[in-house]
Amino acid sequence: MSKLFSSDEIQVAAQAIKAGELVSFPTETVYGLGADATNPEAVKKVYAAKGRPSDNPLIVHVTDQTEVAKFANIDDKSKKLMDQFWPGPLTIILPIKKGALNSIVTGGLDTAAFRNPATQVTIDLIRAAGVPLVGPSANTSGKPSPTKPEHVLHDLDGKIAGVLDDGETTIGVESTVLDMSGTTPSILRPGAITEQALAPLIGEVQTDHHKVGKDEVPKAPGMKYKHYAPNAQVYIVSDQDWDGVVAWLQKHTDQTIGIMATNEIFETKKLGEFDQVRYISLGVDSKTASRELFDGLRTFDADSAIKTIFAQGFDRIGIGEAYMNRLQKSAGNTYFSDID
């Protein structure tokens, strides 16, 4: 069984990292699966534990900019971003120095992704281990990302040394991934740090999220393979379709349905009147919804009676862009309006 490390056991967790083992660590976004980024054999264990394709590059978690400079070339714009947003939910892709990182970390690319998480226990863990940590989400590949220690243990118990427990994450969706290795900065994965926050510092930012081809190596996690999917089929519900959901529920009383929506939708549409509905609150807006999304999907995934999930869509404003990015992948871009 994997151990649950308390904040008083950081040195013990660091020793496991030094020994080439895997330790899941908390961040403000989701829990990461940590291994020594300079130890190729340890990094291989990350791919094996997750069942992750080996051409899916890993994010390197560091304590500060100085640590990044050991591995990559930092241009002036990237330094501005680090000064403004680190520590925080921004991952920056940079050209790496030749031979600085093993190809198993970079997916064979000449770039790597770096992040300085805003979680003190994880900064303390990296310092205690004395090495940067690779840190993809600590879940079975393709499943909803973990926002609580118990999510990690559900997927990876017995496959890793343990989980550094810092409770539930505060943001709930993964970091923004910004590619700074090209001519124009490009957001490859939306997150809490938005284009509107980035552009004043560095000018034009592309937001056309690239679709990666079958034979192409992605520059960032989440660009190529199926992600965030529970066993049940997820349908995104747009604002104008909730009356349609109510009518559908009236006709399908024999099916147990999972619904994820704001308190306002649940109350105004009187969804509590349906015995077959299992409800998870998304709170009041896209910010609270982002925090609850993965936990909700995992909760419904644990109920084998639920084969269908209706999840509320939000406008792509602020963190709503990141929420919808994750929800669309979870649903296979399927909306309630597509239902038979």
Secondary structure, DSSP 8 states (H G I E B T S, - for coil): --EEE-GGGHHHHHHHHHTT--EEE--SSS-EEEEETT-HHHHHHHHHHHT--TTS--EEE-SSHHHHHTTB---HHHHHHHHHH-SSSEEEEEEB-TTSS-HHHHTT-SEEEEE--S-HHHHHHHHHHTS-EE--BSS-TTS---SSHHHHHHHHTTTSSEEE---S-SS-S--EEEE-SSSS-EEEE--SS-HHHHHHHHS--B-------TT---SSTTSSS--S--SSEEEEE-GGGHHHHHHHHHH-TTS-EEEEE-HHHHHHTTGGG-TTEEEEE-TTSHHHHHHHHHHHHHHHHT-TT--EEEEE---SSTTHHHHHHHHHHHHTT-BGGG--
